[in-house]
């Protein structure tokens, strides 16, 4: 099976229904007769530029980055409350610890927020690095994140 056909099938699958894990994608591909390992799916997800985005009712799903829409404040708040387990800060940085596998969904929500102080984010598996433009901006964003986490 060519990578292009397999990746096309992945895009079809995530377009048909919410998929939140590589394991789900492996099973969905298997039902279509495409036998693939989780490692291959992981590489395909990365090459396709898929991101996890929060679902309205909680949880997350894979979506192409260009389809991720700007989340309203309540969606960012929900993602923060659902995924963040703690945070720390540096000179012009904020580090958010998340539940494993959920950093990307939170980073996308933050990148698409309307906070001009945020220069961008970098996500790992369970960590989001929020790069802000200045130390003063860091303080404003930290306060906004804390307020959202507390439900203010």
LINQUI-V529359 format. One line per field, one symbol per residue. ss: DSSP state (H for helix, E for strand, L for the rest). psi: psi as a letter, one per 40 degrees, with the letter a starting at -180 (. if undefined). burial: 1 if it has 16 or more other ideal C-beta (glycine too) atoms within 10 Angstrom, else 0. A space follows every 10 residues. Layout:
BEGIN
ss = ???
psi = ???
burial = ???
END
This chain:
BEGIN
ss = LLHHHHHHHH HHHHHHLLLL LHHHHHHHHH HLLLLLLHHH HHHHHHHHLE EEEELLLLLE EEEEHHHLLL LLHHHHHHHH HHHEEEEEEL LLEEEEEELL LLHHHHHHHH HLLLLLLEEE EEELLLEEEE EELLHHHHHH HHHHHHHHHH LL
psi = hidddddddd dddeddihhe iddddddddd deehhiiddd dddddddefi ihiiideiai iiiideehih hidddddddd dddheiiiia dfihhhhiih eedddddddd deifhedhda ihhadfhhhh hididddddd ddddddddde f.
burial = 0000011011 0011000011 0101110110 0001010001 1001100101 1111100001 1110000100 1000111111 0111001010 0101010100 0111111111 1110101100 1010000111 0100001100 1101100100 00
END
